[in-house]
C-alpha cells in the first residue's frame, strides 16, 4: 500500500492534477503533462511499481492521508480530480450519485412505463430495495414524485440524471 509520504515524493498536485516531480525510471513520460493515462472506463490511471492506481485515489490520499472505501466524483466527471470534487463515500452512496443508465427507455432516472396499468411508475432504489413513488398518467407527475422521494432518501448524494 502506498503512503501519503511516498505519493508526495513522487508527485506534485497543481492545476487539479498530479504531475511527476521527476521523470520516473527511464521512461517517456512528460513531467509537464498530468501523470497517467486514460483507461477504457474513462478514469485516469497512474502506474506505480508496475501497478495501475486510479488518479483520483492518489489525489485523495495526497490530501487526506488515507484511502477510503470508495471515492465519489461529485459531478460524475471521471477526469475531474480536483480535491473539491472528490468525497469519501460508501459504495451505496456512490451508486446514489450515479447518472441515468444507458438502458433507460423513459429518459428519466427511476421512471418506467407499466404496460399493465398504462401508467408511469416512479421508483428509487435504497439498500437494494425499490421504493415506490407511485404511478401516474403523466410522466411529468412521476418525475416530480420520484425527485422528491430521491432527495428525501439520498440526501447529499442525490443525482436526478
N, C-alpha and C positions, 0 to 999 in steps of 0.2 A: 504494500500500500504506500503510495507516495504521500509525502507530508507537505504541509504548507511551506516549510523552510526550503525543501527541495524545489518546489514549484517556483518560489521567489528567486532561487538561484539560477533557474533556467529561463524564466520569462519576466518580462515587464508588461504591465497592463496599461495600455494607453489607447485612446480613440476607441474605447469599448471593446478591445480585442487583446488577446495575448500575442506578444511578439517574442521571438527568441532573443535572448540577450547577446549570445554569440552563436555563430553558425554551428549547429550540432554535428558532431562527428565529422566526417569528410563528405558532407552532403551537398546537395544542390539547392538547399533551402535558401531563400532570400530573407534576410532578417528585417528588411524594410516592409514586408507584407505580413498580414496576420498569419500566425503559425497554423499549420494543419491543412487538411484538405476537406472538401465537402463530400460526404458519403451519399450513397444512393437513397438513403432515407431522409436526406436534407439537413443533417446536422454536420457541424464542423468537428472533425476528429483529429487529434494530435498524437503522433507516435512517440512514446516514451518507453525506452527499454524494450523495443520491438512489440509494444502493445498499444493499440489504439484506445485513447481515452477521449470521451466527449469533451469538447472545449468548454461547454457550459459547466460541467462538473469541475474542471480545473479552475475556471473563473470563480466559482463558488468557494472552493477550498482556499484559493488565493486570498479571498477577502475574509472568510469566516473561520478558516482553520479546520473544517471537518466536512465529510461527505454525508449529506442527509440521505434518507431512503430514496427519495425522488425529488427532482428539481423541476419546477413548473415554469415554463416561459409564459409570463402573464399575458402577453399579446399574441401568443401562439406562433410567433415567428421564430423558427428553429435556428436561424442565424443571428438573431438579436441577442447577443450575450452580454449586454450591458448589465451590470450588477443590479441596477434598479428594476430590471425586467425579470430577474430570477428570484424565485422564492422556494423555500422548503415546503414540501407537500407530501401527503401520503399518496399512494397510488390512486385511491378513490378520489381525492381532491384533484389530482392531476386529470383524471378522467372527466370530472365535472367541468373542467375548463376546456374540454375538447371542442373542436369545431364540428360542424354538421358532417355526417357520414357521407361518403361518396355514393353509398347505396340508397340514400334517402330519395324518395319519389315525390314527397309533398312540397319540398323546397323550404321546409321549416323544421328545425330540430324538435323532436318529440311529438310530431304530428303525423298521424297515419289515417288513411281513409278506411272505414269499416264498411265492407260491402253488404253485410247482413242488415245493418241499420241505416245505411246510406247517410252516415254522419261522419264528421271528422272527430277523431279521438285524440285527446291530449294526454301525454304521459311523461313522467320524469323518473329516471332510474336513480335509486339511492340504495346503497348496500346490496346490490344485485336484486333489488325488488323494484318492480314497476309500480309507481304510484299514479293513480288516475287523476287527471284534471277535468274529466268529464267528456261528454260527447256533444257535438254542436252541428247545426245545419250549415253554418257559415265558418269557413276556415279562419277568418279574422277573429271570431269569438274563441275558437280553440287556441289560436296563437296567444291571444291575450291571457287566457286562463293558464296555459302552460308556463308562460313567462312569470306570472305571479307566483305560481307554485314552485317553479325552479328557483326563483330569488329567495323564497322562504326556506327551501330545503338546502340550497347550495351556498348561500351567503356570499362571502368574498370570492368564491371560486365559480360564481355563476358566469356562464357563457351561453348566450342565446343563439349563436350562429356559427 
